[in-house]
Amino acid sequence: MRLIFVFFPLALFLLGGVTSMDDFLREFFPTVLKKKHEDKESNYCKYDNQGLQLFTSSLYLAGLIATFFASYTTRRLGRRLTMLIAGVFFIVGVIFNGAAQNLPMLIIGRILLGCGVGFANQAVPLFLSEIAPTRIRGGLNILFQLNVTIGILFASLVNYGTAKIHPWGWRLSLSLAGIPAGLLTLGALFVVDTPNSLIERGKLEEGKAVLKRIRGTDNVEPEFNEIVEASRVAQAVKHPFRTLLQRRNRPQLVIAVLLQIFQQTTGINAIMFYAPVLFSTLGFKSDASLYSAVITGAVNVLSTLVSVYSVDRVGRRMLLLEAGVQMFLSQVAIAVVLGIKVTDRSDNLGHGWAILVVVMVCTFVSSFAWSWGPLGWLIPSETFPLETRSAGQSVTVCVNLLFTFVIAQAFLSMLCHLKYAIFAFFSAWVVIMSLFVLFFLPETKNVPIEEMTERVWKQHWFWKRFMDGDNHHIVYGAGKINGTNGAAV
């Protein structure tokens, strides 16, 4: 069931590869192609083009807007139907991209893909968090991120192969994304919705049947009754976004927003999306740059497996703090090497230095893959109460896509103006986010969703002040109702 979500990154990263293909640039961005092959152009500025950046980042802007509609469908129509809508958007977007005859057609395809991202990112993390038992909630949720990394690797391999097909290899690359897009849509037809979603929409018997199936037992009456009560209380909330702004929900909201901002300011999307462009900038030949992107994609997959294994053992905070040190050191090392070896006119890194840069990029990618990548989505999805969960996830996705848009739109211009110092810029953000984790992020490992208030927020040295004097029972999934604990969903 989880494998159907592998499509997520394909549209994004297949396009990341084609932006370094000469045939694609000749068709849609001839000025960029001209700059790419002009010796007089600065090595750091060959791809600096606002049109190319806007085309790239339009997906995230579309996803941001789609998130607000997805919040409604997730709550009113269910998680499953929202994922199905995402699949349809993906399929239509792939058709437009693969058959594009002009730039407007290509941009329309990107916008449709962005809508798919907005709907899918809204529904999938909620689906996994609600259906998972507490003891494996982290690992199960991160399996979604694992499939994302597999999609990135697959996209890199496709780009590496199609780059040798002239002049329509880029078109084949984008069209092949239709295969996993179809699988996503078919998969969404066969999965069941979560008990929380079914019961919340009045389908009590169906919700009980699903609960029995996922728990593997017929003895689900206590948990079922608490989900029913939790849903009743949640439905009494007429304005979930307004409720989200109340004082008692501020810890979850602040952490969710900052985690999304920090996830993007690590520089990961800039590095992963523009990896072929980045390596070309550093003097790698076209095939070598795509090959290096394949290497980073493989590292991404293997490192995410580390997170699946360790997140419910060593905890969220430990992974984030360790990764902060690793990301900082690797980015500083890259900045130093580029500052010494790559100038505006000289890009001859040499074999040894080039390998070092690839190793440092892989070191950075690996640390992100077992920390900020999956945990940036896991932590918000498991901390919002049911009454604000859909609204909270909507804000989470919205902020993530907004800052992804900002970084995607600005990266190539930043690379042109900051040159090697762009890695120092991202490393400074890594320091800031690591300090935030150290002082303000509580550990949620092995804490049932319904006990977050008592065991997490009321025990934290800073966030407990927002819980003082609050007699309202916050409802989490299978909820803490009238002092009775239920099994986490």
Steps between C-alpha positions, in 0.01 A plus 500: 500500500780746586679440170231690307641826634832467317386740225518812714848621406519369145345799330722734701832324452449373147465865413809581707698274267353630174591859589863405440425332163594709198204374294254616765668838538512547120125436481383724784789707639743580215651796687604269784656258250696787346631613840584140592746467211649850508849497648471865605208427730573451870500135603258583778258693277453276196152390610389827660171561320180620666284325241663164569470553875137610478418197286664277760341663804151532349430143615544600864289813465218295350537243777477775760166622364368144456571426866210718613256298288664177613436589863126501427501174303715325761253579775169480311572236235770297673871427468453233231300715259745787544784267396295392197453864398876546530557204269271645234683833513830318458384305196364806319812701588726228360301498175541876458873486579579205276306641204605864549539693176564838656588661833138578608407132456803398704408744777139377510635149553718625783205672665290183483787302652517760775131451575569128532783568743276726709223240530733205558717670761182594686353149511784248512675596828164519677398163358817331624503663845136415566519138390830413673539341846699717744804272522574524125335834416828670420642222287176448308466869425860520382439214256311764304817710490693188397279465197560866423876437496453192281310722260788749497748222423278363224469848352878540497546163327239590237667834434839333471366264234283743304774766485664288229187502280494798265303715447197367691657336804363770730147428374539130575635585844195704592255254343632200693371664817156395379568140607530565876230768469262231383609269780431772755149550365425126489642453848278774640199311362584188701615634839248551779447829676608540864254415779528862620395638163216251450356553847540876475283487184231288668598159358518327838460137397748532216741674734469217754561239229816679385618534859462124552692433181799726574522391867462130415243438772125525558556647846501866396192624685683726752711661231202531266291676767776747569544578129125561480516739794811667364328553167193645674715755681700575184183559297390756756790715381343710226808706418809276523740765364379747763532231767852431378601854602383459859762508773481130587589405139790741467781251577392261224444784252831675566699177481323386181563834326864528605578140407379567145703820473809330637456197274529722193776728631730200541541542123395142421253580223749735340766228506278205399288674240788683338760227552566450125516878450721540805748235392505645148579837654792343683651377175360148479407390150131446426504122545717528810266753658198273451701204626589696815130575548432125486760447774339759728159342432628158606650647817165663570318165486750311718511775760122516529510132597712606798218728611235228458702275730609753761225763534297295750815384680730800545231765461429804286723750680814286486472451123444870440790611720749251358399594146547868581867443576550288188320744267692798638842340458429370149368835373794691648736255331326550164518878538874484576579273203298709256644822638852376432457306176206653307511861381287691250719389212661179621301186581779244492448327830723211413409136552580485871321822595198406288467170684527686832214732402280204406587326830412814698172541312419135574590555866260791514224311320537195726465704818194681367342173386494350849400819678343818364358332191264248664473659845392835359179323395472243779511730801217738394277209391524331841463807724187682380175399677216361289298820527771696317690220325378567146545876539840449662616271219376756249711772661797261514479419129433863409807630683715221358396573142531876551862476610574232240371751244717777643818285499430358152432847363810654657763224494658557160513876556649442845757264347592770250541776758620313809705242308658250741370701798151362433603187690616716791157666490322165534743379768416805713136398486596149610651649817181697573270201449719272711483747790122507465486121522731498802293745703144497368415168333364237743547127443188318375650152465266225625247752628141403406334774299223543756751561781700778336356776717573336837831331416652749256364853499424528874845362587709723275683788668380758246177372343332408830416868556249475213324211675467657846142559605361331188223261600400422142559139402696498179394210281774292336388223267359240733495783747532561868135529587384568856834378629484163322794397287446317174726328252673731255378508144 
